[in-house]
């Protein structure tokens, strides 16, 4: 008989994992610390919209939810940059009009929970995990009234986020390495409502960014015509969350830094003063599993900052990999969890690094003309040499290339692009035969330097 599975956390990854396991015949019970979000309004003011990309869609397809979610997902084909000098520019993500998709975190989570229950999983709400006795798989839970109970799990997954109870319990064991790091920036949710006619006040099919060197504002579209905005801002310094204490200070700051946005944001002062300020954390832990009894998945294993839009996608890919390993190894959970960690931990570490690097790109580099030129060249190279070159961004967002492979390509791509840009006007030079010969050689050099890397489908 298949083992019974206990999952901590009915968020995106926990609910998806439950669906996959139920489809394979496992009995699944989820313990969720929050109340049922389908019945109560929770989490207001803390929503960074999701950017669904290839890895996430693949996992939803396994769950049978892809077509339904496509109906409420908005394709974003590129970044719409709102520069400090008042100019604006659109920067396409892919060379073939590929898109990432804006999806409501809450709506997706509700649908996943409902589908998990429809497939036979049990979700018990208002159950906070206090601790886990890892060797015995004993989970200590507490409800909203303070009543405690223990559950002895057969097979246990911690899908309960960056502050996972199972992860915290792992750290009390011998030979477990764990670390967490907060960046100096936090975030606050703001809002651009729909226009009076119900339409969008800005370009619908874009992720909007106001890059301002040490901070930035972003906006993602919602199906009701609104945009969910997020201000990523230092906690301390000038300017910072700490320095903006009064409504007058907030108003003056936004008028100076985001004059083209505030006309669309009638409640920006109230939102700034009243919505919570949240922190941004990256976590690392090793190992990710204990024998054949328990494992971490999603943010519990690899919480990352949101600047590559890969947190959910990486967690969903964890589920895809587990699903494939179940198909390969049956009920041999010792092998499954060993191979799962071997395949996914290097990718979890790599996507964390990619996300931190992309913050610098989004808030700072996208405002530089040289960076915009580089992105145009990347797309042209991808079209001219489709079998030899794909940009790191496209590897991460539009393929199943392992994250650690994408990270390993950055230095080689930097060298290639620096060579090309040192020659001057790329789009003028490619009309010259001599330059084309150089370009062919450089591309071949790049291709040889990365040929030994694994570009395979790790899902």
URWO-V985607 format. One line per field, one symbol per residue. phi: phi as a letter, one per 30 degrees, with the letter a starting at -180 (. if undefined). A space follows every 50 residues. Layout:
phi->???
//
This chain:
phi->.dddccccjcddddddeddddddcjddbbcccddddddcbdbidibcced cdbedddddddddicddddedcccdcdaccccdddjdbbcbddcdbidbc bdbdeddddddddddddddjdcccchbdddabdddchccccbddcidcbc bcddbbccccidceddeddeddcdiccbabbcddccbbdbbcdddedidc dbedcacdbcdbicaacbbcdcddjdbdcbccbddbjbdaeddcccdddd ddddddcbddcddcbdcddddddcddcccbbcbbabdcbbhccaacbidd cadbdddciceddddddeddddddddddcicddddedddedddcdedddd dddddddddddddbdddceddddedddeddddddbdcbbbddededcbac eeeddedddddddeddddeddddjdedddddcdddedddedddddddddc ddddcdddc
//
